[in-house]
Amino acid sequence: MTDHRNRRLEAQLVEAGKWHSILVIALAIAVLISWQLDWRIVKQPIAKFVSMNPLTAVFFILSGFIYLLQLRAPEKRFVQPLVLFLTFVIVVPSALRLAEIFWGLEFKVDQILFASKLADEVVNNIPNRVAPNTATCFVLLAPAMALLNKKSRAAAYAAQVGGTAVLAISVLSLLGYLYQVPEFYGPLVKYTPMAIHTALCFFVMALSVLYATPERGFVGVFTKRLAGSKSALLLIPAIFVVPVVFGYLRLRGRWGEEYPVEFGVAVLILLIMVVLFSLAWLNARVLNKQHALLLASEAKLELFNKQLESKVQEKASAILRTESRLKHILDSMLEGIQIIDRNWVYLYVNEAVSKQAQKPVSELLGKRFLDLYPGVEKTDLFSTLMHTMQQREPRHLETPFEHADGRVGWYEMSIQPIPEGIFILTIDITERHKAREELVEANEQLEIKVAERTAQLKNINTELEAFSYSVSHDLKGPLHTLEGYAAMLEKMAGSSLTPQALEILISMRAQVKRMERLIQDLLDLAKLGTQAIRAEQVDMRALVGDVVAEASHRAFTTASVNVQELHHVTADKELLRQVFYNLISNALKYSSRSERPHVEIYSEQNERETTYHVRDNGVGYDMALADKLFSPFQRLHKTSDFEGSGIGLAIVQRIVHKHGGRVWATSSPGNGATFSISIPRALQVSAA
């Protein structure tokens, strides 16, 4: 519904009501001060007329505060109880005063303030009391202001009726002063009449009540943005002002006897006719202008409707053509398209669905999905369809589906909610699902074969390790015997041997020692296959320090070794000692021919692993030969240049792999080498 409220005018009226109440409060306070200081010009503006009673001034102050509270702070919790209390304070004394007047009771509530000064305030032998019409106005005004914040239409009408009644009484009193008719402002001759500024205050406060709710009640008729409201706003000032002015002019002639009564009446009638004609002309002009705008708008609207109808027809034709093309496209798609309404009735299926179901389209359209496929409501597919239908959430799934003829196919389905129900896109993946199952079965067979082959390899490795250990152990006996005989020969005939024979004997003993080291390395390598990891927290700085001291002593080297702060690690301490002994021994050996042999050991760590580096400035090696580096018995340098068995790095790799780590090296000839190992922070033990 269109909102015809004139919010700007409503805001102006509310703001005017606020200032009206402030003005009344200020005037009432001035009257009370004038009673205290005896300023007659304020409390009695016209000498021959009555003064405003002090209680009347107090009630005006309270009425103004009620209005401001209702207007500015209606949501505060204390406001409504305070408004009711102030209303009670105003209404009860006013009602008691009316009881004094009409039933002859004596309460004298209006003589409490300034009692001694009130006794001297006598006009026309009538004491200064609250006038009957004044008390009546307060009885009407206070409840009207108390209803201003109520949201119901009845409360708005009640407040505006009360305000209108007060407005009528105040206007009657003001006309009485203007036309010199005492009965208007003092209807009961023997009682105090309403003071002129009291009547003016009631007039202003009554307007404030009407202004407070300009959008509701009968006042709302005058505040719309419609032509009737605008016309009424133009007429209202003339309705109130013209009769008052003309009546005053008529009475003025009678008072001064400046012209005959007949002449005055004729002039009054003529002026009324002229004014009414002018108002009728002005109203007709405004309404004609509004009507002309309405006719012009109707003509534009009619033209717009015709243009709109033409565009709608064009759009409808375009939509029909688009719908025809879309239907052709959907019918030609390889994917199945289904639209099912909220009652599970097929609204649309394309040819692909017909082929999937092996039923003509005519047998599917208009039929219930549940009737075509009995028992489908018990499947997981129907639960998914129901979820999308009720929760309006899309779903995607791969599912088997049993057709009416017993065939079971696999389909990939995308289900989307639409206003009519659900939209289903289906792709027949029966062959793909069959191929996937065959692939899964093949993978399972492959895993079985891999497991069998792995078990065979483990058995072979176990046998090889046992054989290597047995051979190495059996070779130690003859070597010990040979080395013993060589030592006895040297001792028994050492002085009688020729230098050449002695050199041969010494070489033979050295080769026996070399063979023993080789056999020991083979035994160590063989033991690794069955040795279990004994993991513990290892202080690497202390371990590497011990290894450096031992290796340096055995190598008889003066190389500088820089061991930086090393991260702790969880590993097998003894196996890790063997790793670093082999790496550091190699670094000292291959850097021994450098001018200033130097070895550096450092580490780094991330969230997954701890990495240690052993870097030397030795002879290095060609990276093209790096694939042979960790293979047993593979050497990149001649034995005559650097002695060794060729098994040390293989042992390093086996131990690191056993910890689930990695080992690698970087180098170039003449520029030294860096060997690196990484140990997982979460230790993963390998059985290898």
JOLINHU-V407911 format. One record per backbone hydrogen bond with DSSP energy under -1.0 kcal/mol. CO is the residue of the C=O (numbers start at 1). NH is the residue of the N-H. If there is no record, write none. Layout:
CO:NH + CO:NH
This chain:
4:225 + 5:7 + 6:10 + 7:11 + 8:12 + 9:13 + 10:14 + 11:15 + 12:16 + 13:17 + 14:18 + 15:19 + 16:20 + 17:21 + 18:22 + 19:23 + 20:24 + 21:25 + 22:26 + 23:27 + 24:28 + 25:29 + 26:30 + 27:31 + 28:32 + 29:33 + 30:34 + 31:35 + 32:36 + 33:37 + 34:38 + 34:39 + 38:40 + 39:42 + 39:43 + 40:44 + 43:52 + 46:49 + 53:57 + 54:58 + 55:59 + 56:60 + 57:61 + 58:62 + 59:63 + 60:64 + 61:65 + 62:66 + 63:67 + 64:68 + 65:69 + 66:70 + 67:71 + 68:72 + 69:73 + 76:79 + 78:82 + 79:83 + 80:84 + 81:85 + 82:86 + 83:87 + 84:88 + 85:89 + 86:90 + 87:91 + 88:92 + 90:94 + 91:95 + 92:96 + 93:97 + 94:98 + 95:99 + 96:100 + 97:101 + 98:102 + 99:103 + 108:111 + 114:118 + 115:119 + 120:122 + 121:128 + 123:126 + 126:123 + 127:129 + 131:135 + 132:136 + 133:137 + 134:138 + 135:139 + 136:140 + 137:141 + 138:142 + 140:144 + 141:145 + 142:146 + 143:147 + 145:148 + 147:150 + 152:156 + 153:157 + 154:158 + 155:159 + 156:160 + 157:161 + 158:162 + 159:163 + 160:164 + 161:165 + 162:166 + 163:167 + 164:168 + 165:169 + 166:170 + 167:171 + 168:172 + 169:173 + 170:174 + 171:175 + 172:176 + 173:177 + 174:178 + 175:179 + 176:181 + 181:184 + 182:186 + 185:194 + 188:191 + 195:199 + 196:200 + 197:201 + 198:202 + 199:203 + 200:204 + 201:205 + 202:206 + 203:207 + 204:208 + 205:209 + 206:210 + 207:211 + 208:212 + 213:216 + 218:221 + 219:222 + 223:6 + 226:230 + 227:231 + 228:232 + 229:233 + 230:234 + 231:235 + 232:236 + 235:239 + 236:240 + 237:241 + 238:242 + 241:245 + 242:246 + 243:247 + 244:248 + 245:249 + 246:250 + 247:251 + 248:252 + 249:253 + 250:254 + 251:255 + 252:256 + 253:257 + 253:258 + 260:264 + 261:265 + 262:266 + 263:267 + 264:268 + 265:269 + 266:270 + 267:271 + 268:272 + 269:273 + 270:274 + 271:275 + 272:276 + 273:277 + 274:278 + 275:279 + 276:280 + 277:281 + 278:282 + 279:283 + 280:284 + 281:285 + 282:286 + 283:287 + 284:288 + 285:289 + 286:290 + 287:291 + 288:292 + 289:293 + 290:294 + 291:295 + 292:296 + 293:297 + 294:298 + 295:299 + 296:300 + 297:301 + 298:302 + 299:303 + 300:304 + 301:305 + 302:306 + 303:307 + 304:308 + 305:309 + 306:310 + 307:311 + 308:312 + 309:313 + 310:314 + 311:315 + 312:316 + 313:317 + 314:318 + 315:319 + 316:320 + 317:321 + 318:322 + 319:323 + 320:324 + 321:325 + 322:326 + 323:327 + 324:328 + 325:329 + 326:330 + 327:331 + 328:332 + 336:426 + 337:350 + 338:424 + 339:347 + 339:348 + 340:422 + 341:344 + 344:369 + 345:341 + 346:366 + 348:339 + 350:354 + 351:355 + 352:356 + 353:357 + 354:358 + 354:359 + 361:364 + 361:365 + 364:367 + 367:346 + 368:372 + 369:373 + 373:376 + 375:378 + 376:379 + 379:383 + 380:384 + 381:385 + 382:386 + 383:387 + 384:388 + 385:389 + 386:390 + 387:391 + 388:392 + 395:415 + 397:413 + 399:411 + 401:409 + 403:406 + 407:403 + 409:401 + 410:429 + 411:399 + 412:427 + 413:397 + 414:425 + 415:395 + 416:423 + 420:342 + 421:418 + 422:340 + 423:416 + 424:338 + 425:414 + 426:336 + 427:412 + 429:433 + 430:434 + 431:435 + 432:436 + 433:437 + 434:438 + 435:439 + 436:440 + 437:441 + 438:442 + 439:443 + 440:444 + 441:445 + 442:446 + 443:447 + 444:448 + 445:449 + 446:450 + 447:451 + 448:452 + 449:453 + 450:454 + 451:455 + 452:456 + 453:457 + 454:458 + 455:459 + 456:460 + 457:461 + 458:462 + 459:463 + 460:464 + 461:465 + 462:466 + 463:467 + 464:468 + 465:469 + 466:470 + 467:471 + 468:472 + 469:473 + 470:474 + 471:475 + 472:476 + 475:479 + 476:480 + 477:481 + 478:482 + 479:483 + 480:484 + 481:485 + 482:486 + 483:487 + 484:488 + 485:489 + 486:490 + 487:491 + 488:492 + 489:493 + 493:497 + 498:502 + 499:503 + 500:504 + 501:505 + 502:506 + 503:507 + 504:508 + 505:509 + 506:510 + 507:511 + 508:512 + 509:513 + 510:514 + 511:515 + 512:516 + 513:517 + 514:518 + 515:519 + 516:520 + 517:521 + 518:522 + 519:523 + 520:524 + 521:525 + 522:526 + 523:527 + 524:528 + 526:529 + 527:530 + 527:531 + 536:571 + 538:540 + 538:569 + 539:543 + 540:544 + 541:545 + 542:546 + 543:547 + 544:548 + 545:549 + 546:550 + 547:551 + 548:552 + 549:553 + 550:554 + 551:555 + 552:557 + 560:599 + 562:601 + 569:538 + 571:536 + 572:576 + 573:577 + 574:578 + 575:579 + 576:580 + 577:581 + 578:582 + 579:583 + 580:584 + 581:585 + 582:586 + 583:587 + 584:588 + 585:589 + 586:590 + 587:591 + 589:592 + 590:619 + 591:594 + 597:560 + 598:617 + 599:562 + 600:615 + 601:564 + 602:613 + 604:611 + 608:681 + 609:606 + 610:679 + 611:604 + 612:677 + 613:602 + 614:675 + 615:600 + 618:672 + 619:670 + 622:625 + 623:626 + 625:628 + 626:629 + 628:631 + 631:634 + 638:642 + 646:633 + 647:651 + 648:652 + 649:653 + 650:654 + 651:655 + 652:656 + 653:657 + 654:658 + 655:659 + 656:661 + 657:660 + 658:686 + 662:678 + 664:676 + 666:674 + 668:671 + 672:668 + 673:616 + 674:666 + 675:614 + 676:664 + 677:612 + 678:662 + 679:610
